[in-house]
Amino acid sequence: MNKVTIYHNPRCSNCRGACILLDENSPNYTLVNYLEKPLTEAKLKSLIKKLGIKPIELIRQNEEEFKKYKGKKLSDEKLITLMLTHPILIQRPIIEMGTKAIIARPPELLLDFI
């Protein structure tokens, strides 16, 4: 079995739910609080590639830190810079396993993934 990593915010109910499901179904996972240990640019780009999405799809667009950019045309690089500067903008939880990743919203999505 591939190593499972969850990128989460412990204050998020979806993240807590995902951790409970991982405890029950894949107990040897790595937990990364990306607010305390921010992602590197390389890791963020890797996750975006594994998710198979555009950077804008990883942004929590209702967060206060994004409101001044809403509706503006931003390059992928600018969006990545925003997520690196304001990690709260990153969708969560992200479950990474091998060469793939998913955003586990709702958390039950991870059951078919792992």
Backbone hydrogen bonds, N-H to C=O, Kabsch-Sander energy under -0.5 kcal/mol:
donor,donor_aa,acceptor,acceptor_aa,energy
4,V,28,N,-0.6
5,T,96,E,-2.6
6,I,30,T,-2.9
7,Y,94,I,-2.8
8,H,6,I,-0.6
8,H,32,V,-2.8
12,C,9,N,-2.3
16,R,12,C,-2.3
17,G,13,S,-2.4
18,A,14,N,-2.2
19,C,15,C,-2.3
20,I,16,R,-2.0
21,L,17,G,-2.1
22,L,18,A,-2.5
23,D,19,C,-2.7
24,E,20,I,-1.7
25,N,21,L,-1.8
26,S,22,L,-3.2
29,Y,27,P,-1.0
30,T,4,V,-2.7
32,V,6,I,-2.9
32,V,30,T,-0.5
33,N,31,L,-0.5
34,Y,8,H,-1.0
34,Y,32,V,-1.2
35,L,8,H,-0.5
36,E,33,N,-0.8
37,K,33,N,-2.7
44,L,40,T,-2.6
45,K,41,E,-2.5
46,S,42,A,-2.2
47,L,43,K,-2.7
48,I,44,L,-2.3
49,K,45,K,-2.1
50,K,46,S,-2.7
51,L,47,L,-2.6
52,G,48,I,-1.2
53,I,48,I,-1.6
57,E,54,K,-1.6
58,L,55,P,-1.7
59,I,56,I,-1.0
60,R,89,L,-3.3
61,Q,59,I,-1.3
63,E,60,R,-1.5
66,F,63,E,-1.9
67,K,63,E,-0.9
67,K,64,E,-0.7
69,Y,66,F,-2.1
70,K,66,F,-1.0
70,K,67,K,-0.5
72,K,69,Y,-2.4
74,L,72,K,-0.8
79,L,75,S,-2.3
80,I,76,D,-2.4
81,T,77,E,-2.4
82,L,78,K,-2.4
83,M,79,L,-2.2
84,L,80,I,-2.3
85,T,81,T,-2.4
86,H,82,L,-2.9
89,L,86,H,-2.5
90,I,87,P,-2.1
91,Q,58,L,-2.7
94,I,7,Y,-2.1
95,I,93,P,-0.5
95,I,102,I,-2.8
96,E,5,T,-3.2
96,E,94,I,-0.5
97,M,100,K,-2.8
98,G,3,K,-0.8
100,K,97,M,-1.9
101,A,50,K,-1.1
102,I,95,I,-2.2
104,A,93,P,-2.6
104,A,102,I,-0.7
105,R,103,I,-1.9
109,L,106,P,-2.1
110,L,107,P,-1.9
111,L,108,E,-1.5
112,D,108,E,-0.6
113,F,109,L,-0.9
114,I,110,L,-2.7
